[in-house]
Amino acid sequence: MMKHIPNAITCLNLFSGCLALYFAFHGELVTAAYLVGLAAVFDYLDGMVARVMKAYSEIGKQLDSLADMVSFGVVPGTIMFILLQRSEAAVLGIPMDVVAFSGFLITIFSALRLAKFNIDTRQTTSFIGLPTPACTLFVASLPLILEHGTLTHSEVILNPWVLLVLTVLLSFLLVAELPLFALKFTNLSWQDNSLRFIFIGLSVILLALLKFAAIPLIIVLYVLLSFIKKTSHSS
């Protein structure tokens, strides 16, 4: 029974994603965003528990990807689709009801990202391209910022061009050949984990200062620190 615990946690990730999808299609994006956060917690825990218990299995790997495709593929595409619908402005004369479907580019590129991850032997201790949970947290933070932010936040986030640029940029980052560090600790030494500790420390500070508005900045920080690490190693 013990070896099935990680898979049970993965199923909780999937269930959270299903609930997020339900609430998103009923217009309750804030609830959907919180459920995405819960799915991300379960996604982190299933891997951690599998490592601690040494309960690795091929079915666990496949189940994890299938769950992620819902929670971190279909859900963010749906949230972006609904946000684009709410922007209520035509783009280049094309009605927003049509343009909004471009939000599902995130879903398509998430599928490509997950398929690539499953066959890429380079991604055992780090990532190549933006992980789907990071992309999803970025997208899911937008309704939270709208709910708790100012009128300026609303004007920026519900600008159709901003949403379209974010959709294209996030889709690109999902499959980009950009090495990104993983938040996996094999020990707690500073020498082996300095970048992770710096990232966590800066993230906590940003969250304390900016609350939900910090989440997109944390994802940007994650990409920048990874790029700096890659550049420093190359030199």
Secondary structure as GFF3:
##gff-version 3
##sequence-region A 1 235
A	DSSP	three_ten_helix	2	4	.	.	.	ID=ss1
A	DSSP	alpha_helix	5	25	.	.	.	ID=ss2
A	DSSP	alpha_helix	29	53	.	.	.	ID=ss3
A	DSSP	alpha_helix	58	69	.	.	.	ID=ss4
A	DSSP	pi_helix	70	74	.	.	.	ID=ss5
A	DSSP	alpha_helix	75	87	.	.	.	ID=ss6
A	DSSP	alpha_helix	96	99	.	.	.	ID=ss7
A	DSSP	three_ten_helix	100	104	.	.	.	ID=ss8
A	DSSP	alpha_helix	105	119	.	.	.	ID=ss9
A	DSSP	beta_strand	126	128	.	.	.	ID=ss10
A	DSSP	alpha_helix	132	148	.	.	.	ID=ss11
A	DSSP	alpha_helix	151	157	.	.	.	ID=ss12
A	DSSP	alpha_helix	160	175	.	.	.	ID=ss13
A	DSSP	beta_strand	179	181	.	.	.	ID=ss14
A	DSSP	alpha_helix	190	210	.	.	.	ID=ss15
A	DSSP	three_ten_helix	211	213	.	.	.	ID=ss16
A	DSSP	alpha_helix	214	234	.	.	.	ID=ss17
###
